[in-house]
Amino acid sequence: MTSALGDLDMDDVADDPWAIEPNTYRCVVTESSTQDKKDENDQIVRTWKWTSHIDEPDDARHHGKPIREMYTFFPMIPVKDQEAQDQQNLSRLKKRLREAFDFTKEELGKVTDDDLIGRTVYVTTVQNASKKEGDDRVFTNVRSAISERLFQERGGESSAASSATSESLGV
C-alpha cells in the first residue's frame, strides 16, 4: 500500500512550522494594529503589534512566513512617572520606529498603523530557548530590524546577522 504522503521524506520537513532560521530577511509590513484595554489598576494599556512577511522569493523555506513584533505600553501616563521597565520598553519601541521605519524625531508622535503598511524592513532573527523549566521549545525572536536605507548604507549586510547566527550556534 502506498503512503498517503507519497514520496515525501518527512525528515526534510521542519519539526516546528513557525521556526525561522537565524538570519537577516527582507520583509514587508502587511499588518499593524493598536489595541487598548484597562489593567488591574484601571490604567489604559496599549498593545501595538505589526506583522511583516518575509519577501525572499529565492528562499522557498521562508518566503511568505510572518514575523511579528509586539510592544505594550501606558500611553496616558507621563514617561517620567512610569516604572523603569516600562520606560525601557518605550525606549525599545522608539529605537525600532527610528531604525526600522526611518521615522524622524519629529514624526514619532504622529505615527499611525497605516504608516507602517507596505514598508520594507530588514529583520534579523534569533532563536531563544524557553526559560520555563521542562519546556524544550525554541522561539524565533527579532534581534533587530533596520530600514532599507540603513541596510544599503551598511553595505547590504546587517551586522546583527552574523552575531545572531554565532549566538544561535553557541559560538
C-alpha positions as a Markdown table, in Angstrom:
| # | Residue | x | y | z |
|---|---|---|---|---|
| 1 | Met | 0.0 | 0.0 | 0.0 |
| 2 | Thr | 1.3 | 3.5 | -1.0 |
| 3 | Ser | 1.8 | 6.1 | 1.8 |
| 4 | Ala | -0.7 | 8.8 | 1.9 |
| 5 | Leu | 2.3 | 11.2 | 1.9 |
| 6 | Gly | 3.6 | 9.8 | -1.4 |
| 7 | Asp | 7.3 | 10.2 | -1.8 |
| 8 | Leu | 7.7 | 12.9 | 0.8 |
| 9 | Asp | 10.7 | 12.4 | 3.1 |
| 10 | Met | 9.4 | 13.6 | 6.4 |
| 11 | Asp | 12.9 | 14.1 | 7.7 |
| 12 | Asp | 13.1 | 17.0 | 5.3 |
| 13 | Val | 10.0 | 18.6 | 6.9 |
| 14 | Ala | 10.7 | 21.1 | 9.7 |
| 15 | Asp | 9.6 | 20.0 | 13.2 |
| 16 | Asp | 8.3 | 23.5 | 14.0 |
| 17 | Pro | 6.2 | 25.1 | 11.3 |
| 18 | Trp | 6.8 | 28.6 | 12.8 |
| 19 | Ala | 10.6 | 28.3 | 13.1 |
| 20 | Ile | 12.7 | 30.7 | 11.1 |
| 21 | Glu | 16.4 | 30.2 | 10.9 |
| 22 | Pro | 18.6 | 32.9 | 12.4 |
| 23 | Asn | 19.4 | 35.2 | 9.6 |
| 24 | Thr | 18.6 | 38.6 | 8.1 |
| 25 | Tyr | 15.5 | 38.7 | 5.9 |
| 26 | Arg | 13.9 | 41.3 | 3.7 |
| 27 | Cys | 10.4 | 41.7 | 4.9 |
| 28 | Val | 7.4 | 43.9 | 4.0 |
| 29 | Val | 5.0 | 45.0 | 6.8 |
| 30 | Thr | 1.5 | 43.8 | 6.0 |
| 31 | Glu | -0.4 | 44.5 | 9.2 |
| 32 | Ser | -0.2 | 47.0 | 12.1 |
| 33 | Ser | -2.7 | 47.5 | 14.9 |
| 34 | Thr | -3.1 | 49.0 | 18.3 |
| 35 | Gln | -5.5 | 47.9 | 20.9 |
| 36 | Asp | -6.3 | 49.5 | 24.3 |
| 37 | Lys | -7.6 | 47.8 | 27.4 |
| 38 | Lys | -7.5 | 48.6 | 31.1 |
| 39 | Asp | -5.2 | 46.8 | 33.6 |
| 40 | Glu | -6.0 | 45.8 | 37.2 |
| 41 | Asn | -5.3 | 49.4 | 38.3 |
| 42 | Asp | -7.8 | 50.8 | 35.7 |
| 43 | Gln | -4.9 | 52.3 | 33.7 |
| 44 | Ile | -5.1 | 52.1 | 29.9 |
| 45 | Val | -2.6 | 49.6 | 28.4 |
| 46 | Arg | -1.9 | 49.9 | 24.7 |
| 47 | Thr | -0.6 | 47.0 | 22.7 |
| 48 | Trp | 0.9 | 47.8 | 19.3 |
| 49 | Lys | 1.8 | 45.0 | 17.1 |
| 50 | Trp | 2.9 | 44.6 | 13.5 |
| 51 | Thr | 3.4 | 41.7 | 11.2 |
| 52 | Ser | 5.8 | 41.6 | 8.3 |
| 53 | His | 6.1 | 38.7 | 5.8 |
| 54 | Ile | 9.4 | 37.5 | 4.5 |
| 55 | Asp | 9.9 | 38.7 | 1.0 |
| 56 | Glu | 12.7 | 36.4 | -0.3 |
| 57 | Pro | 11.3 | 34.7 | -3.4 |
| 58 | Asp | 14.5 | 32.7 | -3.8 |
| 59 | Asp | 14.1 | 31.2 | -0.3 |
| 60 | Ala | 11.2 | 28.7 | -0.6 |
| 61 | Arg | 11.6 | 27.6 | 3.0 |
| 62 | His | 10.8 | 31.1 | 4.4 |
| 63 | His | 9.2 | 33.3 | 1.7 |
| 64 | Gly | 5.9 | 34.5 | 2.9 |
| 65 | Lys | 6.4 | 33.4 | 6.6 |
| 66 | Pro | 5.2 | 36.0 | 9.1 |
| 67 | Ile | 7.4 | 37.7 | 11.6 |
| 68 | Arg | 5.6 | 39.6 | 14.4 |
| 69 | Glu | 6.6 | 42.1 | 17.0 |
| 70 | Met | 4.5 | 43.5 | 19.9 |
| 71 | Tyr | 5.0 | 46.4 | 22.3 |
| 72 | Thr | 2.9 | 47.1 | 25.3 |
| 73 | Phe | 2.9 | 50.5 | 27.0 |
| 74 | Phe | 0.9 | 53.0 | 29.0 |
| 75 | Pro | 0.0 | 55.9 | 26.7 |
| 76 | Met | -1.8 | 58.0 | 29.3 |
| 77 | Ile | 1.0 | 58.1 | 32.0 |
| 78 | Pro | 3.8 | 60.6 | 31.5 |
| 79 | Val | 7.1 | 58.9 | 30.8 |
| 80 | Lys | 8.7 | 60.3 | 33.9 |
| 81 | Asp | 6.0 | 58.7 | 36.1 |
| 82 | Gln | 6.4 | 55.2 | 34.6 |
| 83 | Glu | 8.4 | 52.4 | 36.1 |
| 84 | Ala | 12.0 | 51.7 | 34.8 |
| 85 | Gln | 11.0 | 48.6 | 32.9 |
| 86 | Asp | 8.1 | 50.5 | 31.2 |
| 87 | Gln | 10.4 | 53.3 | 30.2 |
| 88 | Gln | 12.8 | 50.7 | 28.8 |
| 89 | Asn | 10.0 | 49.2 | 26.7 |
| 90 | Leu | 9.2 | 52.7 | 25.4 |
| 91 | Ser | 12.8 | 53.2 | 24.5 |
| 92 | Arg | 12.9 | 49.9 | 22.6 |
| 93 | Leu | 9.8 | 51.0 | 20.7 |
| 94 | Lys | 11.3 | 54.4 | 19.9 |
| 95 | Lys | 14.5 | 52.7 | 18.7 |
| 96 | Arg | 12.5 | 50.3 | 16.5 |
| 97 | Leu | 10.4 | 53.1 | 14.9 |
| 98 | Arg | 13.6 | 55.2 | 14.2 |
| 99 | Glu | 15.8 | 52.3 | 12.8 |
| 100 | Ala | 13.3 | 50.0 | 11.2 |
| 101 | Phe | 10.9 | 52.6 | 9.8 |
| 102 | Asp | 13.1 | 55.6 | 9.3 |
| 103 | Phe | 10.8 | 58.0 | 11.3 |
| 104 | Thr | 12.4 | 61.3 | 12.2 |
| 105 | Lys | 12.2 | 62.6 | 15.8 |
| 106 | Glu | 9.5 | 65.0 | 14.7 |
| 107 | Glu | 7.4 | 62.2 | 13.0 |
| 108 | Leu | 7.5 | 59.9 | 16.0 |
| 109 | Gly | 4.5 | 61.5 | 17.8 |
| 110 | Lys | 2.4 | 61.2 | 14.7 |
| 111 | Val | 2.9 | 57.6 | 13.6 |
| 112 | Thr | -0.2 | 55.6 | 12.8 |
| 113 | Asp | -0.8 | 52.0 | 11.9 |
| 114 | Asp | -1.2 | 52.9 | 8.3 |
| 115 | Asp | 2.3 | 54.5 | 8.2 |
| 116 | Leu | 3.9 | 51.0 | 8.6 |
| 117 | Ile | 2.0 | 49.1 | 6.0 |
| 118 | Gly | 4.0 | 48.4 | 2.9 |
| 119 | Arg | 7.3 | 49.4 | 4.3 |
| 120 | Thr | 10.4 | 47.2 | 3.6 |
| 121 | Val | 12.3 | 46.2 | 6.7 |
| 122 | Tyr | 15.4 | 44.0 | 7.1 |
| 123 | Val | 14.7 | 41.8 | 10.1 |
| 124 | Thr | 17.4 | 39.8 | 11.9 |
| 125 | Thr | 16.1 | 36.8 | 13.7 |
| 126 | Val | 17.5 | 34.7 | 16.6 |
| 127 | Gln | 16.3 | 31.6 | 18.2 |
| 128 | Asn | 15.9 | 31.5 | 22.0 |
| 129 | Ala | 15.1 | 28.5 | 24.2 |
| 130 | Ser | 12.1 | 28.8 | 26.5 |
| 131 | Lys | 13.0 | 30.0 | 30.0 |
| 132 | Lys | 10.4 | 27.7 | 31.6 |
| 133 | Glu | 11.8 | 24.6 | 33.3 |
| 134 | Gly | 11.0 | 21.5 | 31.4 |
| 135 | Asp | 9.9 | 23.4 | 28.3 |
| 136 | Asp | 12.2 | 22.5 | 25.4 |
| 137 | Arg | 10.6 | 24.8 | 22.9 |
| 138 | Val | 12.7 | 27.2 | 20.9 |
| 139 | Phe | 11.2 | 30.6 | 19.8 |
| 140 | Thr | 12.1 | 32.8 | 16.9 |
| 141 | Asn | 12.6 | 36.4 | 18.0 |
| 142 | Val | 13.5 | 39.6 | 16.3 |
| 143 | Arg | 17.0 | 40.7 | 17.3 |
| 144 | Ser | 17.0 | 43.8 | 15.1 |
| 145 | Ala | 15.1 | 45.5 | 12.3 |
| 146 | Ile | 16.5 | 48.2 | 10.0 |
| 147 | Ser | 15.1 | 50.2 | 7.2 |
| 148 | Glu | 16.0 | 49.7 | 3.6 |
| 149 | Arg | 18.1 | 52.9 | 3.7 |
| 150 | Leu | 20.2 | 51.7 | 6.7 |
| 151 | Phe | 20.6 | 48.3 | 5.1 |
| 152 | Gln | 22.0 | 49.8 | 2.0 |
| 153 | Glu | 24.2 | 52.2 | 4.0 |
| 154 | Arg | 25.7 | 49.2 | 5.9 |
| 155 | Gly | 26.7 | 47.6 | 2.6 |
| 156 | Gly | 23.6 | 45.3 | 2.3 |
| 157 | Glu | 24.6 | 43.3 | 5.4 |
| 158 | Ser | 23.2 | 43.7 | 8.9 |
| 159 | Ser | 26.0 | 43.4 | 11.5 |
| 160 | Ala | 23.5 | 41.7 | 13.7 |
| 161 | Ala | 23.1 | 38.8 | 11.3 |
| 162 | Ser | 26.5 | 37.3 | 11.9 |
| 163 | Ser | 26.3 | 37.8 | 15.6 |
| 164 | Ala | 22.8 | 36.3 | 15.7 |
| 165 | Thr | 23.9 | 33.3 | 13.8 |
| 166 | Ser | 27.0 | 32.9 | 16.0 |
| 167 | Glu | 24.9 | 33.2 | 19.2 |
| 168 | Ser | 22.4 | 30.6 | 18.0 |
| 169 | Leu | 25.3 | 28.2 | 17.3 |
| 170 | Gly | 26.8 | 28.8 | 20.7 |
| 171 | Val | 29.9 | 30.5 | 19.2 |
